[in-house]
Amino acid sequence: MALVLSDWPDAVAGFLFFSSLMVLVSDDWRWLLINLAAAYAGATALVSLAWPLPLAATVLVGGWMAVSVLGLSQRRLGAEKAGRRSAQMLRLGAGLVAILLAVVFAHPLMGWLPPLTLSQAWGGVALMILGVWQVGLRSTRPLWVVAGLLTVMAGFEIVYAALEQSLLLAGLLALVVVALALAGGYLLVQEDMGKEAMQ
């Protein structure tokens, strides 16, 4: 039992990778937002290794507020057409390569940032890589681009939490996450208005 309790950060890092991989692969905006919310819950658990739980909860609150804003904006627009199966397989393959890259970069990152644990380094790097790939592979769809940027921010928050513990910093990061979601919601609505004007 003690072994299971001591390994929970590794399990959370694996859960983070899986939920972020589903954000990358998903073609349905509902599943994208559900997995993004799950990724923020996992990021909060890893941040709580360095910050007290009430302070780490700002990551969860900011992330879930951002997911809510995006969900409300997308719900107004309705469903998007599904992508090709081959594109989904390409994103899945790219996501699996992220495992190797995260393993390669986690140990050097721990050497540069000594307070960082292996679970935090692996989870943070995996989120940042998957988020960057999300932005690159889905650059024509605003919801997916914003979700990728939020994934990068969640990874950054995990890594940076090990270096700095500050209520002001936690609030500013949550504000940046929500502002990013508001900008994404605005872009979604503007894109829909542009499509309606062209018809």
N, C-alpha and C positions, 0 to 999 in steps of 0.2 A: 504494500500500500504506500509506503514512504517513497519507493522508487517511482510510482506513478505520479505522486504529488510533486516530486522534484523535477519531473520531466515535462510539466505542463507548459513551460515557455516554448519548448521545441514543438509540442503539439499545436500550440497557437500559431507558431511561425509556419508550420505546414498548412494549417487551416487558412492562414492569410494568403499563402501562395495559391491554394486551390480556389479561393473566392476571387482573387484578382485574375487568375487565369480564366475563370468563367466570365468576368467582366470583359476580358479581351476577346473571348470566343463568341459570346452571346450575340444573337441578332435581334432578340426581343428586348425592347427597352425596359419592360417590367423586370425581367430577370437581371438585366444589367444593373438596375437600381437596387434590387434585393441583394445582389452579390456585393455591390459597393457599400451598402449599409453593413453587411456582415464583415467586410474588410475593415471598416472603421471600428467595429466592435473588437475585432482581433488586434487592431493597432492600439486601441485603448488598453487592452490587457498587457501588451508589451511595453507601452509607455508607463504603466503602473509599476513596472520593475524599477524605474528610476524616480518617478514622482509619486507623492501620496495619491491615493485613489480619488479624493475630491478634485484635485488638480488635474489628474489624468482624465477625469470625466469630461473636461472641456473638449478634448479631442472627439469623444463620442457625441457630445451635444452639437458641436460645430459640424461634424460629418453628417449626422442625421438631419440637421437643419438643411444642409446643402442638398442632400438626397431628396428631401421633401420639396424644396423649391424646384428642383429639376423634374420631379415627378408631376407636380402641379402644372408646370409649363408644358411638358410632353403630353399629359393627359388631355389638355385642351386641343392639341394638334391631332391626336388619334394615332393609329398604328402606322408604322413605316413598313415599306416593302422589305421582305427578307432578302438577305444577300445570297450569293452563290455558295454552294457546298465546298467548292475548291478553295474559296477565300477563307472559309471557316477552318478548313484543314491546315492552310498555310499559317493562320494565326495560332492554331493549336501547336503546330510544330515550333513556331517562333517562341511561344510561351514555354514549351518544354526545354528549349535551349536556355531560357532564362534561369532554370535550375542550375545548370552548369556555371553560368556566369555569376550567379549569386554565391555559389560555393567558392568560386575562384576569388571573388572580390571581398568576401566576408572576413577572411583571416587578415589580409593586409589592412583592412579598415579597422579591425580591432587593435592592430599595432599602432596605427596613427591616433586612434581615439581610445585610450586605455579603459575608461569607465564602461565602454560598450560590452555587453555580453554577446556570446555567439548567436543566440536566438534573436536578439535585437538587430545585430548586424545582418544576419541572413534575411530576416523578415523585411527590414528596411530596404536593403539593396534589391531584393526580389520585387518589392512593390515599386520602387523607382524604375527598374528596368521594364517591368510590365506596363507601367504607366507611359513611359516614353514610347514603347512600341505601340501602345494603344493610340497615342497621338499620331504617330507616323503612319500606321496602317489604316487608320480611320479618319484621315484628315478632311474628308468631304462631309462628314456628318457632325454637326455641332454638339449634339448630346454626347456622342462617344469621345469627342475631343475633350470636352469639359470633364467627363468621367476619367479620362486618362490623366488630365492635370490634377484632379483630386486624388487619384491613386499615387501620383508622384509626391504630392503634398503629405499624404499619410505616411509614406516611406520616410520622407524627410523629417516628419515629426517624431517618428520612432528613433531615428539616429540622433537628432538634435536634443531630444529629451534626456539622453544619457549625459550630455555635456552641460546643460543649463536647466536649473529649476527656478522658475519665476512665474508668478501669477500674471504679471504683465505680458510676458512672452506667450503664455498659454492663451490669454485673451486675444492677443494680436494674431496669433496663428489661426485661432477659431474665426476671427473677423476676416482674415484673408480667404479662408475656405468658403465662408458664406458669401463674401463678395464675388468670388469666382463663380459660385453657383448662380448668383443673381445675374452676373454678366452672361452666363450660359443660357439662363432662362430668357433673358432679353433677346439674345441672338436667335433662339428657337422661335420666339414669337415673331421677330422681324423676318426670318426666313419664310415663315408661313404666310405672313402678310404680303411678302414679295411674290409668292406663288399665286396667291389669290388675285393680286393685281395683274399678273400676266395672263390669267384665264379670261 
